[in-house]
Amino acid sequence: MDLMVSYMTCYEMISQIRAWPEKYIKIVIMTRINQDQVIEQVFEMGVDDYVLLPLKRKEFLARIARLERYMLTA
């Protein structure tokens, strides 16, 4: 998800996703916003990763593989 969604804030979206008790959904923020306060807040809300753009393909694939490994062990 990008922090710059137009129909609701990313904070509202994170809260709605985390409110689903029956299923854990991985949330990865991909954005150009590099502000410590924002990064801290979304991690406190339960996001799984925060990626600054632009992102190289190899880094993207490595992050996805890490999340997949975590899902298999969780």
HELIX and SHEET records of a PDB file:
HELIX    1   1 CYS A   10  ARG A   18  1                                   9    
HELIX    2   2 ASP A   36  GLU A   44  1                                   9    
HELIX    3   3 ARG A   57  THR A   73  1                                  17    
SHEET    1   A 2 VAL A  28  THR A  31  0                                        
SHEET    2   A 2 ASP A  49  LEU A  52  1                                        
END                                                                             
